């Protein structure tokens, strides 16, 4: 579980940076990057949801 927390923390930082870039730019390159990473972002959100749900049940 500790490693999962570390992984989520690193992933969180990565996605917050990505979202900031995506929010500030509306170029074709940004749109392509968004499409390329959307499935990975969905998986990150699923993992974050599961971690929060587990914390809530404790």
CHARMM-style PDB file with segment names, atoms N, HN, CA, C and O in Angstrom:
ATOM      1  N   UNK     1       0.822  -1.204   0.000  1.00  0.00      PROA
ATOM      2  CA  UNK     1       0.000   0.000   0.000  1.00  0.00      PROA
ATOM      3  C   UNK     1       0.859   1.259   0.000  1.00  0.00      PROA
ATOM      4  O   UNK     1       0.502   2.256  -0.627  1.00  0.00      PROA
ATOM      5  N   UNK     2       1.991   1.216   0.702  1.00  0.00      PROA
ATOM      6  HN  UNK     2       2.282   0.406   1.212  1.00  0.00      PROA
ATOM      7  CA  UNK     2       2.865   2.396   0.750  1.00  0.00      PROA
ATOM      8  C   UNK     2       3.385   2.742  -0.640  1.00  0.00      PROA
ATOM      9  O   UNK     2       3.448   3.914  -1.010  1.00  0.00      PROA
ATOM     10  N   UNK     3       3.757   1.716  -1.408  1.00  0.00      PROA
ATOM     11  HN  UNK     3       3.706   0.764  -1.107  1.00  0.00      PROA
ATOM     12  CA  UNK     3       4.253   1.961  -2.765  1.00  0.00      PROA
ATOM     13  C   UNK     3       3.143   2.541  -3.637  1.00  0.00      PROA
ATOM     14  O   UNK     3       3.392   3.403  -4.479  1.00  0.00      PROA
ATOM     15  N   UNK     4       1.924   2.065  -3.430  1.00  0.00      PROA
ATOM     16  HN  UNK     4       1.722   1.364  -2.745  1.00  0.00      PROA
ATOM     17  CA  UNK     4       0.786   2.612  -4.178  1.00  0.00      PROA
ATOM     18  C   UNK     4       0.621   4.100  -3.907  1.00  0.00      PROA
ATOM     19  O   UNK     4       0.322   4.873  -4.817  1.00  0.00      PROA
ATOM     20  N   UNK     5       0.817   4.500  -2.654  1.00  0.00      PROA
ATOM     21  HN  UNK     5       1.060   3.872  -1.914  1.00  0.00      PROA
ATOM     22  CA  UNK     5       0.705   5.918  -2.294  1.00  0.00      PROA
ATOM     23  C   UNK     5       1.783   6.740  -2.974  1.00  0.00      PROA
ATOM     24  O   UNK     5       1.521   7.846  -3.447  1.00  0.00      PROA
ATOM     25  N   UNK     6       2.997   6.206  -3.025  1.00  0.00      PROA
ATOM     26  HN  UNK     6       3.210   5.308  -2.640  1.00  0.00      PROA
ATOM     27  CA  UNK     6       4.104   6.897  -3.694  1.00  0.00      PROA
ATOM     28  C   UNK     6       3.807   7.015  -5.183  1.00  0.00      PROA
ATOM     29  O   UNK     6       3.998   8.075  -5.779  1.00  0.00      PROA
ATOM     30  N   UNK     7       3.340   5.922  -5.778  1.00  0.00      PROA
ATOM     31  HN  UNK     7       3.185   5.061  -5.293  1.00  0.00      PROA
ATOM     32  CA  UNK     7       3.010   5.938  -7.204  1.00  0.00      PROA
ATOM     33  C   UNK     7       1.906   6.956  -7.501  1.00  0.00      PROA
ATOM     34  O   UNK     7       1.999   7.713  -8.467  1.00  0.00      PROA
ATOM     35  N   UNK     8       0.870   6.969  -6.673  1.00  0.00      PROA
ATOM     36  HN  UNK     8       0.794   6.354  -5.888  1.00  0.00      PROA
ATOM     37  CA  UNK     8      -0.222   7.928  -6.882  1.00  0.00      PROA
ATOM     38  C   UNK     8       0.262   9.360  -6.726  1.00  0.00      PROA
ATOM     39  O   UNK     8      -0.182  10.253  -7.448  1.00  0.00      PROA
ATOM     40  N   UNK     9       1.166   9.578  -5.789  1.00  0.00      PROA
ATOM     41  HN  UNK     9       1.526   8.853  -5.203  1.00  0.00      PROA
ATOM     42  CA  UNK     9       1.704  10.923  -5.585  1.00  0.00      PROA
ATOM     43  C   UNK     9       2.474  11.390  -6.819  1.00  0.00      PROA
ATOM     44  O   UNK     9       2.307  12.524  -7.268  1.00  0.00      PROA
ATOM     45  N   UNK    10       3.306  10.521  -7.359  1.00  0.00      PROA
ATOM     46  HN  UNK    10       3.441   9.600  -6.994  1.00  0.00      PROA
ATOM     47  CA  UNK    10       4.062  10.865  -8.575  1.00  0.00      PROA
ATOM     48  C   UNK    10       3.114  11.070  -9.753  1.00  0.00      PROA
ATOM     49  O   UNK    10       3.258  12.018 -10.524  1.00  0.00      PROA
ATOM     50  N   UNK    11       2.143  10.165  -9.879  1.00  0.00      PROA
ATOM     51  HN  UNK    11       2.026   9.394  -9.253  1.00  0.00      PROA
ATOM     52  CA  UNK    11       1.159  10.289 -10.951  1.00  0.00      PROA
ATOM     53  C   UNK    11       0.368  11.583 -10.813  1.00  0.00      PROA
ATOM     54  O   UNK    11       0.094  12.261 -11.803  1.00  0.00      PROA
ATOM     55  N   UNK    12       0.003  11.921  -9.582  1.00  0.00      PROA
ATOM     56  HN  UNK    12       0.226  11.370  -8.778  1.00  0.00      PROA
ATOM     57  CA  UNK    12      -0.759  13.146  -9.329  1.00  0.00      PROA
ATOM     58  C   UNK    12       0.022  14.365  -9.820  1.00  0.00      PROA
ATOM     59  O   UNK    12      -0.528  15.229 -10.503  1.00  0.00      PROA
ATOM     60  N   UNK    13       1.297  14.428  -9.469  1.00  0.00      PROA
ATOM     61  HN  UNK    13       1.744  13.726  -8.914  1.00  0.00      PROA
ATOM     62  CA  UNK    13       2.129  15.556  -9.896  1.00  0.00      PROA
ATOM     63  C   UNK    13       2.215  15.614 -11.416  1.00  0.00      PROA
ATOM     64  O   UNK    13       2.102  16.688 -12.007  1.00  0.00      PROA
ATOM     65  N   UNK    14       2.415  14.466 -12.047  1.00  0.00      PROA
ATOM     66  HN  UNK    14       2.507  13.593 -11.568  1.00  0.00      PROA
ATOM     67  CA  UNK    14       2.493  14.394 -13.504  1.00  0.00      PROA
ATOM     68  C   UNK    14       1.203  14.918 -14.142  1.00  0.00      PROA
ATOM     69  O   UNK    14       1.247  15.742 -15.056  1.00  0.00      PROA
ATOM     70  N   UNK    15       0.047  14.433 -13.652  1.00  0.00      PROA
ATOM     71  HN  UNK    15       0.011  13.764 -12.910  1.00  0.00      PROA
ATOM     72  CA  UNK    15      -1.223  14.815 -14.263  1.00  0.00      PROA
ATOM     73  C   UNK    15      -1.588  16.258 -13.989  1.00  0.00      PROA
ATOM     74  O   UNK    15      -2.202  16.907 -14.836  1.00  0.00      PROA
ATOM     75  N   UNK    16      -1.229  16.772 -12.840  1.00  0.00      PROA
ATOM     76  HN  UNK    16      -0.730  16.245 -12.152  1.00  0.00      PROA
ATOM     77  CA  UNK    16      -1.509  18.187 -12.571  1.00  0.00      PROA
ATOM     78  C   UNK    16      -0.712  19.079 -13.529  1.00  0.00      PROA
ATOM     79  O   UNK    16      -1.221  20.100 -13.994  1.00  0.00      PROA
ATOM     80  N   UNK    17       0.522  18.700 -13.822  1.00  0.00      PROA
ATOM     81  HN  UNK    17       0.935  17.871 -13.445  1.00  0.00      PROA
ATOM     82  CA  UNK    17       1.328  19.455 -14.790  1.00  0.00      PROA
ATOM     83  C   UNK    17       0.722  19.343 -16.186  1.00  0.00      PROA
ATOM     84  O   UNK    17       0.622  20.334 -16.910  1.00  0.00      PROA
ATOM     85  N   UNK    18       0.316  18.124 -16.555  1.00  0.00      PROA
ATOM     86  HN  UNK    18       0.397  17.320 -15.967  1.00  0.00      PROA
ATOM     87  CA  UNK    18      -0.301  17.917 -17.873  1.00  0.00      PROA
ATOM     88  C   UNK    18      -1.570  18.761 -18.012  1.00  0.00      PROA
ATOM     89  O   UNK    18      -1.764  19.442 -19.019  1.00  0.00      PROA
ATOM     90  N   UNK    19      -2.426  18.708 -16.996  1.00  0.00      PROA
ATOM     91  HN  UNK    19      -2.268  18.155 -16.178  1.00  0.00      PROA
ATOM     92  CA  UNK    19      -3.682  19.456 -17.059  1.00  0.00      PROA
ATOM     93  C   UNK    19      -3.435  20.951 -17.156  1.00  0.00      PROA
ATOM     94  O   UNK    19      -4.169  21.665 -17.839  1.00  0.00      PROA
ATOM     95  N   UNK    20      -2.415  21.418 -16.482  1.00  0.00      PROA
ATOM     96  HN  UNK    20      -1.819  20.838 -15.927  1.00  0.00      PROA
ATOM     97  CA  UNK    20      -2.078  22.842 -16.550  1.00  0.00      PROA
ATOM     98  C   UNK    20      -1.673  23.228 -17.969  1.00  0.00      PROA
ATOM     99  O   UNK    20      -2.106  24.261 -18.480  1.00  0.00      PROA
ATOM    100  N   UNK    21      -0.851  22.410 -18.599  1.00  0.00      PROA
ATOM    101  HN  UNK    21      -0.499  21.571 -18.184  1.00  0.00      PROA
ATOM    102  CA  UNK    21      -0.421  22.673 -19.978  1.00  0.00      PROA
ATOM    103  C   UNK    21      -1.623  22.602 -20.917  1.00  0.00      PROA
ATOM    104  O   UNK    21      -1.807  23.471 -21.770  1.00  0.00      PROA
ATOM    105  N   UNK    22      -2.429  21.572 -20.756  1.00  0.00      PROA
ATOM    106  HN  UNK    22      -2.280  20.866 -20.063  1.00  0.00      PROA
ATOM    107  CA  UNK    22      -3.596  21.414 -21.620  1.00  0.00      PROA
ATOM    108  C   UNK    22      -4.552  22.590 -21.478  1.00  0.00      PROA
ATOM    109  O   UNK    22      -5.159  23.022 -22.458  1.00  0.00      PROA
ATOM    110  N   UNK    23      -4.686  23.106 -20.267  1.00  0.00      PROA
ATOM    111  HN  UNK    23      -4.193  22.756 -19.471  1.00  0.00      PROA
ATOM    112  CA  UNK    23      -5.607  24.216 -20.020  1.00  0.00      PROA
ATOM    113  C   UNK    23      -5.106  25.525 -20.627  1.00  0.00      PROA
ATOM    114  O   UNK    23      -5.905  26.377 -21.017  1.00  0.00      PROA
ATOM    115  N   UNK    24      -3.796  25.682 -20.707  1.00  0.00      PROA
ATOM    116  HN  UNK    24      -3.147  24.989 -20.390  1.00  0.00      PROA
ATOM    117  CA  UNK    24      -3.213  26.949 -21.148  1.00  0.00      PROA
ATOM    118  C   UNK    24      -2.971  27.021 -22.650  1.00  0.00      PROA
ATOM    119  O   UNK    24      -2.700  28.100 -23.178  1.00  0.00      PROA
ATOM    120  N   UNK    25      -3.062  25.910 -23.333  1.00  0.00      PROA
ATOM    121  HN  UNK    25      -3.282  25.034 -22.905  1.00  0.00      PROA
ATOM    122  CA  UNK    25      -2.764  25.911 -24.768  1.00  0.00      PROA
ATOM    123  C   UNK    25      -3.885  25.208 -25.527  1.00  0.00      PROA
ATOM    124  O   UNK    25      -4.474  24.243 -25.040  1.00  0.00      PROA
ATOM    125  N   UNK    26      -4.161  25.694 -26.696  1.00  0.00      PROA
ATOM    126  HN  UNK    26      -3.683  26.478 -27.092  1.00  0.00      PROA
ATOM    127  CA  UNK    26      -5.196  25.060 -27.522  1.00  0.00      PROA
ATOM    128  C   UNK    26      -4.671  24.837 -28.934  1.00  0.00      PROA
ATOM    129  O   UNK    26      -5.348  25.129 -29.919  1.00  0.00      PROA
ATOM    130  N   UNK    27      -3.470  24.322 -29.010  1.00  0.00      PROA
ATOM    131  HN  UNK    27      -2.919  24.085 -28.210  1.00  0.00      PROA
ATOM    132  CA  UNK    27      -2.860  24.050 -30.307  1.00  0.00      PROA
ATOM    133  C   UNK    27      -3.203  22.629 -30.750  1.00  0.00      PROA
ATOM    134  O   UNK    27      -3.695  21.826 -29.957  1.00  0.00      PROA
ATOM    135  N   UNK    28      -2.948  22.333 -31.987  1.00  0.00      PROA
ATOM    136  HN  UNK    28      -2.548  22.986 -32.631  1.00  0.00      PROA
ATOM    137  CA  UNK    28      -3.150  20.985 -32.503  1.00  0.00      PROA
ATOM    138  C   UNK    28      -2.281  19.997 -31.724  1.00  0.00      PROA
ATOM    139  O   UNK    28      -2.721  18.890 -31.417  1.00  0.00      PROA
ATOM    140  N   UNK    29      -1.069  20.390 -31.411  1.00  0.00      PROA
ATOM    141  HN  UNK    29      -0.711  21.289 -31.661  1.00  0.00      PROA
ATOM    142  CA  UNK    29      -0.162  19.524 -30.650  1.00  0.00      PROA
ATOM    143  C   UNK    29      -0.747  19.183 -29.274  1.00  0.00      PROA
ATOM    144  O   UNK    29      -0.663  18.041 -28.823  1.00  0.00      PROA
ATOM    145  N   UNK    30      -1.329  20.164 -28.627  1.00  0.00      PROA
ATOM    146  HN  UNK    30      -1.397  21.092 -28.994  1.00  0.00      PROA
ATOM    147  CA  UNK    30      -1.942  19.940 -27.318  1.00  0.00      PROA
ATOM    148  C   UNK    30      -3.139  19.006 -27.437  1.00  0.00      PROA
ATOM    149  O   UNK    30      -3.324  18.124 -26.598  1.00  0.00      PROA
ATOM    150  N   UNK    31      -3.946  19.191 -28.465  1.00  0.00      PROA
ATOM    151  HN  UNK    31      -3.796  19.907 -29.147  1.00  0.00      PROA
ATOM    152  CA  UNK    31      -5.101  18.316 -28.678  1.00  0.00      PROA
ATOM    153  C   UNK    31      -4.657  16.879 -28.937  1.00  0.00      PROA
ATOM    154  O   UNK    31      -5.274  15.938 -28.437  1.00  0.00      PROA
ATOM    155  N   UNK    32      -3.599  16.709 -29.709  1.00  0.00      PROA
ATOM    156  HN  UNK    32      -3.098  17.473 -30.115  1.00  0.00      PROA
ATOM    157  CA  UNK    32      -3.077  15.372 -29.976  1.00  0.00      PROA
ATOM    158  C   UNK    32      -2.528  14.741 -28.702  1.00  0.00      PROA
ATOM    159  O   UNK    32      -2.719  13.547 -28.468  1.00  0.00      PROA
ATOM    160  N   UNK    33      -1.849  15.536 -27.880  1.00  0.00      PROA
ATOM    161  HN  UNK    33      -1.694  16.505 -28.070  1.00  0.00      PROA
ATOM    162  CA  UNK    33      -1.311  15.036 -26.618  1.00  0.00      PROA
ATOM    163  C   UNK    33      -2.442  14.612 -25.690  1.00  0.00      PROA
ATOM    164  O   UNK    33      -2.345  13.595 -25.004  1.00  0.00      PROA
ATOM    165  N   UNK    34      -3.504  15.393 -25.674  1.00  0.00      PROA
ATOM    166  HN  UNK    34      -3.582  16.219 -26.232  1.00  0.00      PROA
ATOM    167  CA  UNK    34      -4.668  15.054 -24.853  1.00  0.00      PROA
ATOM    168  C   UNK    34      -5.248  13.714 -25.293  1.00  0.00      PROA
ATOM    169  O   UNK    34      -5.509  12.846 -24.461  1.00  0.00      PROA
ATOM    170  N   UNK    35      -5.446  13.547 -26.577  1.00  0.00      PROA
ATOM    171  HN  UNK    35      -5.233  14.252 -27.254  1.00  0.00      PROA
ATOM    172  CA  UNK    35      -5.993  12.293 -27.106  1.00  0.00      PROA
ATOM    173  C   UNK    35      -5.074  11.111 -26.804  1.00  0.00      PROA
ATOM    174  O   UNK    35      -5.541  10.013 -26.502  1.00  0.00      PROA
ATOM    175  N   UNK    36      -3.791  11.342 -26.887  1.00  0.00      PROA
ATOM    176  HN  UNK    36      -3.412  12.234 -27.132  1.00  0.00      PROA
ATOM    177  CA  UNK    36      -2.812  10.288 -26.630  1.00  0.00      PROA
ATOM    178  C   UNK    36      -2.860   9.814 -25.182  1.00  0.00      PROA
ATOM    179  O   UNK    36      -2.657   8.630 -24.914  1.00  0.00      PROA
ATOM    180  N   UNK    37      -3.125  10.716 -24.256  1.00  0.00      PROA
ATOM    181  HN  UNK    37      -3.290  11.677 -24.475  1.00  0.00      PROA
ATOM    182  CA  UNK    37      -3.038  10.396 -22.833  1.00  0.00      PROA
ATOM    183  C   UNK    37      -4.376  10.203 -22.128  1.00  0.00      PROA
ATOM    184  O   UNK    37      -4.389   9.891 -20.938  1.00  0.00      PROA
ATOM    185  N   UNK    38      -5.490  10.375 -22.809  1.00  0.00      PROA
ATOM    186  HN  UNK    38      -5.480  10.629 -23.776  1.00  0.00      PROA
ATOM    187  CA  UNK    38      -6.782  10.351 -22.121  1.00  0.00      PROA
ATOM    188  C   UNK    38      -7.055   9.001 -21.446  1.00  0.00      PROA
ATOM    189  O   UNK    38      -7.597   8.980 -20.341  1.00  0.00      PROA
ATOM    190  N   UNK    39      -6.707   7.902 -22.060  1.00  0.00      PROA
ATOM    191  HN  UNK    39      -6.267   7.919 -22.958  1.00  0.00      PROA
ATOM    192  CA  UNK    39      -6.938   6.588 -21.442  1.00  0.00      PROA
ATOM    193  C   UNK    39      -6.093   6.428 -20.177  1.00  0.00      PROA
ATOM    194  O   UNK    39      -6.565   5.886 -19.178  1.00  0.00      PROA
ATOM    195  N   UNK    40      -4.851   6.898 -20.220  1.00  0.00      PROA
ATOM    196  HN  UNK    40      -4.467   7.338 -21.031  1.00  0.00      PROA
ATOM    197  CA  UNK    40      -3.988   6.828 -19.038  1.00  0.00      PROA
ATOM    198  C   UNK    40      -4.529   7.720 -17.929  1.00  0.00      PROA
ATOM    199  O   UNK    40      -4.453   7.361 -16.754  1.00  0.00      PROA
ATOM    200  N   UNK    41      -5.073   8.873 -18.289  1.00  0.00      PROA
ATOM    201  HN  UNK    41      -5.135   9.164 -19.244  1.00  0.00      PROA
ATOM    202  CA  UNK    41      -5.646   9.770 -17.294  1.00  0.00      PROA
ATOM    203  C   UNK    41      -6.873   9.130 -16.649  1.00  0.00      PROA
ATOM    204  O   UNK    41      -7.069   9.244 -15.439  1.00  0.00      PROA
ATOM    205  N   UNK    42      -7.690   8.465 -17.445  1.00  0.00      PROA
ATOM    206  HN  UNK    42      -7.531   8.373 -18.428  1.00  0.00      PROA
ATOM    207  CA  UNK    42      -8.854   7.765 -16.896  1.00  0.00      PROA
ATOM    208  C   UNK    42      -8.418   6.689 -15.904  1.00  0.00      PROA
ATOM    209  O   UNK    42      -9.039   6.526 -14.853  1.00  0.00      PROA
ATOM    210  N   UNK    43      -7.369   5.964 -16.226  1.00  0.00      PROA
ATOM    211  HN  UNK    43      -6.864   6.096 -17.079  1.00  0.00      PROA
ATOM    212  CA  UNK    43      -6.852   4.930 -15.319  1.00  0.00      PROA
ATOM    213  C   UNK    43      -6.335   5.557 -14.028  1.00  0.00      PROA
ATOM    214  O   UNK    43      -6.563   5.015 -12.946  1.00  0.00      PROA
ATOM    215  N   UNK    44      -5.648   6.682 -14.125  1.00  0.00      PROA
ATOM    216  HN  UNK    44      -5.463   7.123 -15.003  1.00  0.00      PROA
ATOM    217  CA  UNK    44      -5.186   7.394 -12.931  1.00  0.00      PROA
ATOM    218  C   UNK    44      -6.377   7.793 -12.058  1.00  0.00      PROA
ATOM    219  O   UNK    44      -6.343   7.609 -10.841  1.00  0.00      PROA
ATOM    220  N   UNK    45      -7.415   8.330 -12.668  1.00  0.00      PROA
ATOM    221  HN  UNK    45      -7.443   8.479 -13.657  1.00  0.00      PROA
ATOM    222  CA  UNK    45      -8.601   8.735 -11.910  1.00  0.00      PROA
ATOM    223  C   UNK    45      -9.255   7.536 -11.228  1.00  0.00      PROA
ATOM    224  O   UNK    45      -9.728   7.645 -10.097  1.00  0.00      PROA
ATOM    225  N   UNK    46      -9.282   6.395 -11.912  1.00  0.00      PROA
ATOM    226  HN  UNK    46      -8.897   6.306 -12.831  1.00  0.00      PROA
ATOM    227  CA  UNK    46      -9.842   5.186 -11.315  1.00  0.00      PROA
ATOM    228  C   UNK    46      -9.039   4.770 -10.088  1.00  0.00      PROA
ATOM    229  O   UNK    46      -9.613   4.437  -9.052  1.00  0.00      PROA
ATOM    230  N   UNK    47      -7.708   4.788 -10.203  1.00  0.00      PROA
ATOM    231  HN  UNK    47      -7.242   5.059 -11.046  1.00  0.00      PROA
ATOM    232  CA  UNK    47      -6.844   4.422  -9.073  1.00  0.00      PROA
ATOM    233  C   UNK    47      -7.009   5.403  -7.915  1.00  0.00      PROA
ATOM    234  O   UNK    47      -7.041   5.001  -6.752  1.00  0.00      PROA
ATOM    235  N   UNK    48      -7.112   6.675  -8.238  1.00  0.00      PROA
ATOM    236  HN  UNK    48      -7.086   7.002  -9.182  1.00  0.00      PROA
ATOM    237  CA  UNK    48      -7.295   7.689  -7.201  1.00  0.00      PROA
ATOM    238  C   UNK    48      -8.633   7.473  -6.490  1.00  0.00      PROA
ATOM    239  O   UNK    48      -8.709   7.559  -5.264  1.00  0.00      PROA
ATOM    240  N   UNK    49      -9.665   7.197  -7.248  1.00  0.00      PROA
ATOM    241  HN  UNK    49      -9.603   7.126  -8.243  1.00  0.00      PROA
ATOM    242  CA  UNK    49     -10.978   6.929  -6.665  1.00  0.00      PROA
ATOM    243  C   UNK    49     -10.915   5.727  -5.726  1.00  0.00      PROA
ATOM    244  O   UNK    49     -11.445   5.780  -4.616  1.00  0.00      PROA
ATOM    245  N   UNK    50     -10.273   4.645  -6.162  1.00  0.00      PROA
ATOM    246  HN  UNK    50      -9.843   4.602  -7.064  1.00  0.00      PROA
ATOM    247  CA  UNK    50     -10.164   3.444  -5.333  1.00  0.00      PROA
ATOM    248  C   UNK    50      -9.386   3.731  -4.051  1.00  0.00      PROA
ATOM    249  O   UNK    50      -9.760   3.255  -2.980  1.00  0.00      PROA
ATOM    250  N   UNK    51      -8.318   4.499  -4.154  1.00  0.00      PROA
ATOM    251  HN  UNK    51      -8.014   4.886  -5.024  1.00  0.00      PROA
ATOM    252  CA  UNK    51      -7.523   4.842  -2.967  1.00  0.00      PROA
ATOM    253  C   UNK    51      -8.342   5.680  -1.992  1.00  0.00      PROA
ATOM    254  O   UNK    51      -8.294   5.448  -0.784  1.00  0.00      PROA
ATOM    255  N   UNK    52      -9.086   6.644  -2.502  1.00  0.00      PROA
ATOM    256  HN  UNK    52      -9.124   6.832  -3.484  1.00  0.00      PROA
ATOM    257  CA  UNK    52      -9.921   7.482  -1.640  1.00  0.00      PROA
ATOM    258  C   UNK    52     -11.048   6.675  -1.003  1.00  0.00      PROA
ATOM    259  O   UNK    52     -11.384   6.873   0.165  1.00  0.00      PROA
ATOM    260  N   UNK    53     -11.618   5.776  -1.774  1.00  0.00      PROA
ATOM    261  HN  UNK    53     -11.345   5.616  -2.722  1.00  0.00      PROA
ATOM    262  CA  UNK    53     -12.688   4.928  -1.255  1.00  0.00      PROA
ATOM    263  C   UNK    53     -12.158   4.042  -0.122  1.00  0.00      PROA
ATOM    264  O   UNK    53     -12.832   3.848   0.890  1.00  0.00      PROA
ATOM    265  N   UNK    54     -10.958   3.513  -0.300  1.00  0.00      PROA
ATOM    266  HN  UNK    54     -10.410   3.671  -1.122  1.00  0.00      PROA
ATOM    267  CA  UNK    54     -10.340   2.677   0.734  1.00  0.00      PROA
ATOM    268  C   UNK    54     -10.046   3.497   1.992  1.00  0.00      PROA
ATOM    269  O   UNK    54     -10.258   3.023   3.108  1.00  0.00      PROA
ATOM    270  N   UNK    55      -9.563   4.716   1.813  1.00  0.00      PROA
ATOM    271  HN  UNK    55      -9.390   5.101   0.906  1.00  0.00      PROA
ATOM    272  CA  UNK    55      -9.285   5.582   2.961  1.00  0.00      PROA
ATOM    273  C   UNK    55     -10.575   5.909   3.716  1.00  0.00      PROA
ATOM    274  O   UNK    55     -10.577   5.985   4.944  1.00  0.00      PROA
ATOM    275  N   UNK    56     -11.655   6.099   2.988  1.00  0.00      PROA
ATOM    276  HN  UNK    56     -11.654   6.038   1.990  1.00  0.00      PROA
ATOM    277  CA  UNK    56     -12.936   6.440   3.603  1.00  0.00      PROA
ATOM    278  C   UNK    56     -13.489   5.275   4.424  1.00  0.00      PROA
ATOM    279  O   UNK    56     -14.167   5.491   5.428  1.00  0.00      PROA
ATOM    280  N   UNK    57     -13.204   4.054   4.004  1.00  0.00      PROA
ATOM    281  HN  UNK    57     -12.653   3.878   3.188  1.00  0.00      PROA
ATOM    282  CA  UNK    57     -13.741   2.886   4.704  1.00  0.00      PROA
ATOM    283  C   UNK    57     -12.952   2.552   5.964  1.00  0.00      PROA
ATOM    284  O   UNK    57     -13.409   1.750   6.780  1.00  0.00      PROA
ATOM    285  N   UNK    58     -11.783   3.148   6.136  1.00  0.00      PROA
ATOM    286  HN  UNK    58     -11.412   3.799   5.473  1.00  0.00      PROA
ATOM    287  CA  UNK    58     -10.959   2.859   7.325  1.00  0.00      PROA
ATOM    288  C   UNK    58     -11.336   3.707   8.487  1.00  0.00      PROA
ATOM    289  OT1 UNK    58     -10.740   3.586   9.558  1.00  0.00      PROA
TER     290      UNK     58
END
